[in-house]
Amino acid sequence: MEKQPLKVLLAAPRGFCAGVDRAIEIVEKALEKYGAPVYVRHEIVHNETVVSRLREMGAVFVEELDEAPDDRPIIFSAHGVPKSVPSEAQRRNMIWLDATCPLVSKVHIETERHHNQGLEVLLIGHAGHPEVVGTLGQLPEGAITLIETEEDAETFVPRDSSRLAYATQTTLSVDDTASIVEILKRRFPEIRLPHKDDICYATTNRQDAVKAIAEKSDALIVVGSQTSSNSKRLVEVGERHGCRFSVLTDNAEQLDWDALAAARPETVGLTAGASAPESLVQGIITALKERYDVTVEEVTTARENVTFKLPRALAS
């Protein structure tokens, strides 16, 4: 039976960012240096394929520090942790390594600086996300107010409207954040802005790439885990920019192929969240080629050459 032609618009940049690369390398090098097991507090990045591979290598993933023994190294995930976590590791004389993305650490430093200057700090983000939990935990309880929605921004009542600052979760939608920021700036003209946008370069670049392919695509496939905030945002960006059939899938096996076929696509957009490995993207392309007569066109909207240094204890 003759295969239906299908054009695949492959977004670039896509997949791993520098912070994810660094976090994974920290676990790998820690296993080389200290041997297995090495403990990791929370999933190192939000991708089950990555986590499963590291688990097979000897990494043990735990949610809290008290699940790890004193005599084995503990690594803090790329999302960051409250200050109480390294303090407790220090108290227990544990070997600990911080895999927090440097761009998340920048937000931590900014919020602390604002607080020390006597400013009331607002954090734009999603409640319960590990990055938000980590940022809230940089200051005493109640020192940061979480703003999740436009309604939160409209109804927030400050102690002093002239003494405000805000920061943002790095993996949010650029568009969603912009609308909340505009409300805050309208209501509080003196609010202190971040020195540079807190939404990370990789999140912005991947969203821009999706915008470039979404309106030309009958379907958009985003490779990433359901726990990945930045991957979910890519689906939302695709829908917002004209591609109604936008789906998130862990891998080719998890994709709803019947639903894709029912959409009768002639052009499919394909991208991956910042914590999804390229092998999963190639797996989708292979699976598409089994079902369609595929031609692939890479659509490049930015080029990335960012790298982050490893912790001193692991630097070769």
Contacts in CASP RR format, 6 or more apart in sequence:
PFRMAT RR
TARGET T0000
AUTHOR 0000-0000-0000
METHOD contacts of the structure
MODEL  1
MEKQPLKVLLAAPRGFCAGVDRAIEIVEKALEKYGAPVYVRHEIVHNETV
VSRLREMGAVFVEELDEAPDDRPIIFSAHGVPKSVPSEAQRRNMIWLDAT
CPLVSKVHIETERHHNQGLEVLLIGHAGHPEVVGTLGQLPEGAITLIETE
EDAETFVPRDSSRLAYATQTTLSVDDTASIVEILKRRFPEIRLPHKDDIC
YATTNRQDAVKAIAEKSDALIVVGSQTSSNSKRLVEVGERHGCRFSVLTD
NAEQLDWDALAAARPETVGLTAGASAPESLVQGIITALKERYDVTVEEVT
TARENVTFKLPRALAS
2 293 0 8 1.000
3 291 0 8 1.000
3 292 0 8 1.000
3 293 0 8 1.000
4 292 0 8 1.000
4 293 0 8 1.000
5 266 0 8 1.000
5 292 0 8 1.000
5 293 0 8 1.000
5 295 0 8 1.000
6 265 0 8 1.000
6 266 0 8 1.000
6 267 0 8 1.000
6 268 0 8 1.000
6 288 0 8 1.000
6 292 0 8 1.000
6 293 0 8 1.000
6 294 0 8 1.000
6 295 0 8 1.000
7 266 0 8 1.000
7 267 0 8 1.000
7 268 0 8 1.000
7 294 0 8 1.000
7 295 0 8 1.000
7 297 0 8 1.000
8 267 0 8 1.000
8 268 0 8 1.000
8 269 0 8 1.000
8 270 0 8 1.000
8 285 0 8 1.000
8 288 0 8 1.000
8 294 0 8 1.000
8 295 0 8 1.000
8 296 0 8 1.000
8 297 0 8 1.000
9 213 0 8 1.000
9 216 0 8 1.000
9 217 0 8 1.000
9 267 0 8 1.000
9 268 0 8 1.000
9 269 0 8 1.000
9 270 0 8 1.000
9 297 0 8 1.000
9 299 0 8 1.000
10 269 0 8 1.000
10 270 0 8 1.000
10 271 0 8 1.000
10 281 0 8 1.000
10 285 0 8 1.000
10 296 0 8 1.000
10 297 0 8 1.000
10 298 0 8 1.000
10 299 0 8 1.000
11 206 0 8 1.000
11 209 0 8 1.000
11 210 0 8 1.000
11 212 0 8 1.000
11 213 0 8 1.000
11 269 0 8 1.000
11 270 0 8 1.000
11 271 0 8 1.000
11 299 0 8 1.000
11 301 0 8 1.000
12 209 0 8 1.000
12 298 0 8 1.000
12 299 0 8 1.000
12 300 0 8 1.000
12 301 0 8 1.000
12 302 0 8 1.000
13 202 0 8 1.000
13 205 0 8 1.000
13 206 0 8 1.000
13 209 0 8 1.000
13 300 0 8 1.000
13 301 0 8 1.000
13 302 0 8 1.000
13 303 0 8 1.000
13 304 0 8 1.000
14 206 0 8 1.000
14 209 0 8 1.000
14 270 0 8 1.000
14 271 0 8 1.000
14 272 0 8 1.000
14 273 0 8 1.000
14 278 0 8 1.000
14 281 0 8 1.000
15 206 0 8 1.000
15 223 0 8 1.000
15 271 0 8 1.000
15 272 0 8 1.000
15 273 0 8 1.000
15 274 0 8 1.000
15 275 0 8 1.000
15 276 0 8 1.000
15 277 0 8 1.000
15 278 0 8 1.000
15 281 0 8 1.000
16 274 0 8 1.000
16 275 0 8 1.000
16 276 0 8 1.000
16 277 0 8 1.000
16 278 0 8 1.000
17 200 0 8 1.000
17 201 0 8 1.000
17 202 0 8 1.000
17 274 0 8 1.000
17 304 0 8 1.000
17 306 0 8 1.000
18 202 0 8 1.000
18 304 0 8 1.000
18 306 0 8 1.000
18 307 0 8 1.000
18 308 0 8 1.000
19 78 0 8 1.000
19 101 0 8 1.000
19 102 0 8 1.000
19 103 0 8 1.000
19 202 0 8 1.000
19 308 0 8 1.000
20 45 0 8 1.000
20 78 0 8 1.000
20 101 0 8 1.000
20 274 0 8 1.000
20 275 0 8 1.000
21 307 0 8 1.000
21 308 0 8 1.000
22 78 0 8 1.000
22 99 0 8 1.000
22 101 0 8 1.000
22 102 0 8 1.000
22 307 0 8 1.000
22 308 0 8 1.000
22 309 0 8 1.000
22 310 0 8 1.000
23 44 0 8 1.000
23 45 0 8 1.000
23 77 0 8 1.000
23 78 0 8 1.000
23 99 0 8 1.000
23 101 0 8 1.000
24 44 0 8 1.000
24 45 0 8 1.000
24 50 0 8 1.000
24 54 0 8 1.000
25 310 0 8 1.000
26 44 0 8 1.000
26 75 0 8 1.000
26 97 0 8 1.000
26 99 0 8 1.000
26 310 0 8 1.000
26 311 0 8 1.000
26 314 0 8 1.000
27 38 0 8 1.000
27 40 0 8 1.000
27 44 0 8 1.000
27 54 0 8 1.000
27 57 0 8 1.000
27 59 0 8 1.000
27 75 0 8 1.000
27 99 0 8 1.000
28 54 0 8 1.000
28 57 0 8 1.000
29 310 0 8 1.000
29 314 0 8 1.000
30 38 0 8 1.000
30 73 0 8 1.000
30 75 0 8 1.000
30 97 0 8 1.000
30 314 0 8 1.000
31 38 0 8 1.000
31 57 0 8 1.000
31 58 0 8 1.000
31 59 0 8 1.000
33 313 0 8 1.000
33 314 0 8 1.000
34 72 0 8 1.000
34 73 0 8 1.000
34 95 0 8 1.000
35 58 0 8 1.000
36 57 0 8 1.000
36 58 0 8 1.000
36 59 0 8 1.000
37 58 0 8 1.000
37 59 0 8 1.000
37 60 0 8 1.000
37 72 0 8 1.000
38 58 0 8 1.000
38 59 0 8 1.000
38 60 0 8 1.000
38 72 0 8 1.000
38 73 0 8 1.000
38 74 0 8 1.000
38 75 0 8 1.000
39 59 0 8 1.000
39 60 0 8 1.000
39 61 0 8 1.000
39 62 0 8 1.000
39 67 0 8 1.000
39 68 0 8 1.000
39 69 0 8 1.000
39 72 0 8 1.000
39 73 0 8 1.000
39 74 0 8 1.000
39 75 0 8 1.000
40 54 0 8 1.000
40 59 0 8 1.000
40 60 0 8 1.000
40 61 0 8 1.000
40 62 0 8 1.000
40 74 0 8 1.000
40 75 0 8 1.000
40 77 0 8 1.000
41 62 0 8 1.000
41 63 0 8 1.000
41 64 0 8 1.000
41 65 0 8 1.000
41 68 0 8 1.000
41 74 0 8 1.000
41 75 0 8 1.000
41 76 0 8 1.000
41 77 0 8 1.000
41 81 0 8 1.000
41 85 0 8 1.000
42 61 0 8 1.000
42 62 0 8 1.000
42 63 0 8 1.000
42 76 0 8 1.000
42 77 0 8 1.000
42 79 0 8 1.000
42 81 0 8 1.000
42 130 0 8 1.000
43 51 0 8 1.000
43 61 0 8 1.000
43 77 0 8 1.000
43 227 0 8 1.000
44 50 0 8 1.000
44 51 0 8 1.000
44 54 0 8 1.000
44 59 0 8 1.000
44 61 0 8 1.000
44 75 0 8 1.000
44 77 0 8 1.000
44 78 0 8 1.000
44 99 0 8 1.000
45 51 0 8 1.000
45 77 0 8 1.000
45 78 0 8 1.000
45 275 0 8 1.000
46 225 0 8 1.000
46 227 0 8 1.000
46 228 0 8 1.000
46 229 0 8 1.000
46 231 0 8 1.000
46 275 0 8 1.000
47 224 0 8 1.000
47 225 0 8 1.000
47 228 0 8 1.000
47 275 0 8 1.000
47 276 0 8 1.000
47 277 0 8 1.000
48 225 0 8 1.000
48 250 0 8 1.000
49 250 0 8 1.000
49 251 0 8 1.000
49 276 0 8 1.000
49 277 0 8 1.000
49 279 0 8 1.000
49 280 0 8 1.000
50 275 0 8 1.000
50 277 0 8 1.000
51 61 0 8 1.000
55 61 0 8 1.000
60 68 0 8 1.000
62 68 0 8 1.000
65 74 0 8 1.000
65 85 0 8 1.000
65 88 0 8 1.000
65 89 0 8 1.000
65 92 0 8 1.000
68 74 0 8 1.000
68 94 0 8 1.000
70 92 0 8 1.000
70 93 0 8 1.000
70 94 0 8 1.000
72 94 0 8 1.000
72 95 0 8 1.000
73 94 0 8 1.000
73 95 0 8 1.000
73 96 0 8 1.000
73 97 0 8 1.000
74 89 0 8 1.000
74 94 0 8 1.000
74 95 0 8 1.000
74 96 0 8 1.000
74 97 0 8 1.000
75 96 0 8 1.000
75 97 0 8 1.000
75 98 0 8 1.000
75 99 0 8 1.000
76 85 0 8 1.000
76 86 0 8 1.000
76 96 0 8 1.000
76 97 0 8 1.000
76 98 0 8 1.000
76 99 0 8 1.000
76 100 0 8 1.000
77 99 0 8 1.000
77 100 0 8 1.000
77 130 0 8 1.000
78 99 0 8 1.000
78 100 0 8 1.000
78 101 0 8 1.000
78 104 0 8 1.000
79 100 0 8 1.000
79 101 0 8 1.000
79 104 0 8 1.000
79 129 0 8 1.000
79 130 0 8 1.000
79 131 0 8 1.000
79 134 0 8 1.000
80 98 0 8 1.000
80 100 0 8 1.000
80 101 0 8 1.000
80 104 0 8 1.000
80 105 0 8 1.000
80 108 0 8 1.000
80 130 0 8 1.000
80 131 0 8 1.000
80 134 0 8 1.000
80 135 0 8 1.000
81 100 0 8 1.000
81 134 0 8 1.000
82 133 0 8 1.000
82 134 0 8 1.000
82 136 0 8 1.000
82 137 0 8 1.000
82 138 0 8 1.000
83 137 0 8 1.000
83 138 0 8 1.000
84 137 0 8 1.000
86 96 0 8 1.000
86 98 0 8 1.000
89 96 0 8 1.000
90 96 0 8 1.000
95 313 0 8 1.000
97 311 0 8 1.000
97 313 0 8 1.000
97 314 0 8 1.000
98 311 0 8 1.000
100 108 0 8 1.000
101 170 0 8 1.000
101 200 0 8 1.000
101 308 0 8 1.000
102 308 0 8 1.000
103 170 0 8 1.000
103 198 0 8 1.000
103 200 0 8 1.000
103 201 0 8 1.000
104 131 0 8 1.000
104 135 0 8 1.000
104 170 0 8 1.000
106 198 0 8 1.000
107 135 0 8 1.000
107 167 0 8 1.000
107 168 0 8 1.000
107 169 0 8 1.000
107 170 0 8 1.000
107 194 0 8 1.000
107 198 0 8 1.000
108 134 0 8 1.000
108 135 0 8 1.000
108 138 0 8 1.000
110 165 0 8 1.000
110 167 0 8 1.000
110 194 0 8 1.000
110 195 0 8 1.000
110 198 0 8 1.000
111 121 0 8 1.000
111 123 0 8 1.000
111 135 0 8 1.000
111 138 0 8 1.000
111 139 0 8 1.000
111 144 0 8 1.000
111 165 0 8 1.000
111 167 0 8 1.000
112 138 0 8 1.000
112 139 0 8 1.000
114 121 0 8 1.000
114 165 0 8 1.000
114 167 0 8 1.000
114 192 0 8 1.000
115 121 0 8 1.000
115 139 0 8 1.000
115 143 0 8 1.000
115 144 0 8 1.000
118 163 0 8 1.000
119 163 0 8 1.000
119 164 0 8 1.000
119 165 0 8 1.000
119 192 0 8 1.000
120 145 0 8 1.000
120 158 0 8 1.000
120 159 0 8 1.000
120 160 0 8 1.000
120 163 0 8 1.000
120 164 0 8 1.000
120 165 0 8 1.000
121 139 0 8 1.000
121 143 0 8 1.000
121 144 0 8 1.000
121 145 0 8 1.000
121 164 0 8 1.000
121 165 0 8 1.000
121 166 0 8 1.000
121 167 0 8 1.000
122 144 0 8 1.000
122 145 0 8 1.000
122 146 0 8 1.000
122 147 0 8 1.000
122 156 0 8 1.000
122 164 0 8 1.000
122 165 0 8 1.000
122 166 0 8 1.000
122 167 0 8 1.000
122 184 0 8 1.000
122 191 0 8 1.000
123 132 0 8 1.000
123 135 0 8 1.000
123 136 0 8 1.000
123 144 0 8 1.000
123 145 0 8 1.000
123 146 0 8 1.000
123 147 0 8 1.000
123 166 0 8 1.000
123 167 0 8 1.000
123 168 0 8 1.000
123 169 0 8 1.000
124 147 0 8 1.000
124 148 0 8 1.000
124 166 0 8 1.000
124 167 0 8 1.000
124 168 0 8 1.000
124 169 0 8 1.000
124 172 0 8 1.000
124 177 0 8 1.000
124 180 0 8 1.000
124 181 0 8 1.000
125 132 0 8 1.000
125 146 0 8 1.000
125 147 0 8 1.000
125 148 0 8 1.000
125 168 0 8 1.000
125 169 0 8 1.000
125 172 0 8 1.000
126 132 0 8 1.000
126 148 0 8 1.000
126 169 0 8 1.000
126 172 0 8 1.000
126 229 0 8 1.000
127 146 0 8 1.000
127 148 0 8 1.000
129 169 0 8 1.000
129 171 0 8 1.000
129 229 0 8 1.000
131 169 0 8 1.000
131 170 0 8 1.000
131 171 0 8 1.000
131 229 0 8 1.000
132 146 0 8 1.000
132 169 0 8 1.000
135 144 0 8 1.000
135 167 0 8 1.000
135 169 0 8 1.000
136 144 0 8 1.000
136 146 0 8 1.000
137 144 0 8 1.000
138 144 0 8 1.000
145 156 0 8 1.000
146 152 0 8 1.000
147 153 0 8 1.000
147 156 0 8 1.000
147 166 0 8 1.000
147 180 0 8 1.000
147 184 0 8 1.000
149 180 0 8 1.000
150 179 0 8 1.000
150 180 0 8 1.000
150 183 0 8 1.000
152 180 0 8 1.000
153 180 0 8 1.000
153 183 0 8 1.000
153 184 0 8 1.000
153 187 0 8 1.000
154 183 0 8 1.000
154 187 0 8 1.000
156 184 0 8 1.000
156 187 0 8 1.000
158 164 0 8 1.000
158 188 0 8 1.000
161 187 0 8 1.000
161 188 0 8 1.000
161 190 0 8 1.000
162 190 0 8 1.000
164 184 0 8 1.000
164 188 0 8 1.000
164 190 0 8 1.000
164 191 0 8 1.000
164 192 0 8 1.000
165 191 0 8 1.000
165 192 0 8 1.000
165 193 0 8 1.000
166 181 0 8 1.000
166 184 0 8 1.000
166 191 0 8 1.000
166 192 0 8 1.000
166 193 0 8 1.000
166 194 0 8 1.000
167 194 0 8 1.000
167 198 0 8 1.000
168 177 0 8 1.000
168 181 0 8 1.000
168 194 0 8 1.000
168 197 0 8 1.000
168 198 0 8 1.000
168 199 0 8 1.000
169 198 0 8 1.000
169 229 0 8 1.000
170 198 0 8 1.000
170 199 0 8 1.000
170 200 0 8 1.000
170 203 0 8 1.000
171 199 0 8 1.000
171 200 0 8 1.000
171 203 0 8 1.000
171 229 0 8 1.000
171 230 0 8 1.000
171 233 0 8 1.000
171 274 0 8 1.000
172 199 0 8 1.000
172 203 0 8 1.000
172 229 0 8 1.000
172 233 0 8 1.000
173 207 0 8 1.000
173 233 0 8 1.000
173 236 0 8 1.000
173 237 0 8 1.000
174 199 0 8 1.000
174 203 0 8 1.000
174 204 0 8 1.000
174 207 0 8 1.000
175 207 0 8 1.000
175 237 0 8 1.000
175 240 0 8 1.000
176 233 0 8 1.000
176 236 0 8 1.000
177 199 0 8 1.000
184 191 0 8 1.000
185 191 0 8 1.000
197 204 0 8 1.000
201 304 0 8 1.000
201 306 0 8 1.000
202 230 0 8 1.000
202 274 0 8 1.000
202 304 0 8 1.000
202 306 0 8 1.000
203 230 0 8 1.000
203 233 0 8 1.000
203 274 0 8 1.000
205 301 0 8 1.000
205 302 0 8 1.000
205 304 0 8 1.000
206 230 0 8 1.000
206 234 0 8 1.000
206 271 0 8 1.000
206 273 0 8 1.000
206 274 0 8 1.000
207 233 0 8 1.000
207 234 0 8 1.000
207 237 0 8 1.000
208 301 0 8 1.000
208 302 0 8 1.000
209 271 0 8 1.000
209 299 0 8 1.000
209 300 0 8 1.000
209 301 0 8 1.000
209 302 0 8 1.000
210 220 0 8 1.000
210 222 0 8 1.000
210 234 0 8 1.000
210 237 0 8 1.000
210 238 0 8 1.000
210 241 0 8 1.000
210 271 0 8 1.000
211 237 0 8 1.000
211 238 0 8 1.000
211 241 0 8 1.000
212 299 0 8 1.000
212 301 0 8 1.000
213 220 0 8 1.000
213 269 0 8 1.000
213 271 0 8 1.000
213 299 0 8 1.000
214 220 0 8 1.000
214 237 0 8 1.000
214 238 0 8 1.000
214 239 0 8 1.000
214 241 0 8 1.000
214 242 0 8 1.000
214 243 0 8 1.000
214 246 0 8 1.000
214 269 0 8 1.000
215 241 0 8 1.000
215 242 0 8 1.000
215 243 0 8 1.000
216 267 0 8 1.000
216 269 0 8 1.000
217 243 0 8 1.000
217 265 0 8 1.000
217 267 0 8 1.000
217 268 0 8 1.000
217 269 0 8 1.000
218 243 0 8 1.000
218 245 0 8 1.000
218 263 0 8 1.000
218 264 0 8 1.000
218 265 0 8 1.000
218 266 0 8 1.000
218 267 0 8 1.000
218 268 0 8 1.000
219 243 0 8 1.000
219 245 0 8 1.000
219 246 0 8 1.000
219 247 0 8 1.000
219 260 0 8 1.000
219 263 0 8 1.000
219 265 0 8 1.000
219 267 0 8 1.000
219 268 0 8 1.000
219 269 0 8 1.000
220 235 0 8 1.000
220 238 0 8 1.000
220 243 0 8 1.000
220 245 0 8 1.000
220 246 0 8 1.000
220 247 0 8 1.000
220 268 0 8 1.000
220 269 0 8 1.000
220 270 0 8 1.000
220 271 0 8 1.000
221 247 0 8 1.000
221 249 0 8 1.000
221 255 0 8 1.000
221 260 0 8 1.000
221 268 0 8 1.000
221 269 0 8 1.000
221 270 0 8 1.000
221 271 0 8 1.000
221 284 0 8 1.000
222 231 0 8 1.000
222 234 0 8 1.000
222 235 0 8 1.000
222 246 0 8 1.000
222 247 0 8 1.000
222 248 0 8 1.000
222 249 0 8 1.000
222 271 0 8 1.000
222 272 0 8 1.000
222 273 0 8 1.000
223 231 0 8 1.000
223 249 0 8 1.000
223 250 0 8 1.000
223 251 0 8 1.000
223 270 0 8 1.000
223 271 0 8 1.000
223 272 0 8 1.000
223 273 0 8 1.000
223 276 0 8 1.000
223 280 0 8 1.000
223 281 0 8 1.000
223 284 0 8 1.000
224 231 0 8 1.000
224 248 0 8 1.000
224 249 0 8 1.000
224 250 0 8 1.000
224 272 0 8 1.000
224 273 0 8 1.000
224 275 0 8 1.000
224 276 0 8 1.000
224 280 0 8 1.000
225 231 0 8 1.000
225 250 0 8 1.000
225 275 0 8 1.000
225 276 0 8 1.000
226 232 0 8 1.000
226 248 0 8 1.000
226 250 0 8 1.000
228 273 0 8 1.000
228 274 0 8 1.000
228 275 0 8 1.000
228 276 0 8 1.000
230 273 0 8 1.000
230 274 0 8 1.000
230 275 0 8 1.000
231 248 0 8 1.000
231 272 0 8 1.000
231 273 0 8 1.000
231 274 0 8 1.000
231 275 0 8 1.000
231 276 0 8 1.000
232 248 0 8 1.000
234 248 0 8 1.000
234 271 0 8 1.000
234 273 0 8 1.000
235 246 0 8 1.000
235 247 0 8 1.000
235 248 0 8 1.000
236 246 0 8 1.000
238 246 0 8 1.000
239 246 0 8 1.000
243 269 0 8 1.000
245 259 0 8 1.000
245 260 0 8 1.000
245 263 0 8 1.000
245 265 0 8 1.000
247 255 0 8 1.000
247 256 0 8 1.000
247 259 0 8 1.000
247 260 0 8 1.000
249 255 0 8 1.000
249 256 0 8 1.000
249 284 0 8 1.000
250 280 0 8 1.000
251 280 0 8 1.000
251 283 0 8 1.000
251 284 0 8 1.000
252 280 0 8 1.000
252 283 0 8 1.000
252 284 0 8 1.000
252 286 0 8 1.000
252 287 0 8 1.000
255 284 0 8 1.000
255 287 0 8 1.000
257 287 0 8 1.000
257 291 0 8 1.000
260 268 0 8 1.000
261 291 0 8 1.000
268 288 0 8 1.000
270 281 0 8 1.000
270 284 0 8 1.000
270 285 0 8 1.000
271 281 0 8 1.000
272 278 0 8 1.000
272 280 0 8 1.000
272 281 0 8 1.000
285 294 0 8 1.000
285 296 0 8 1.000
288 294 0 8 1.000
309 315 0 8 1.000
END
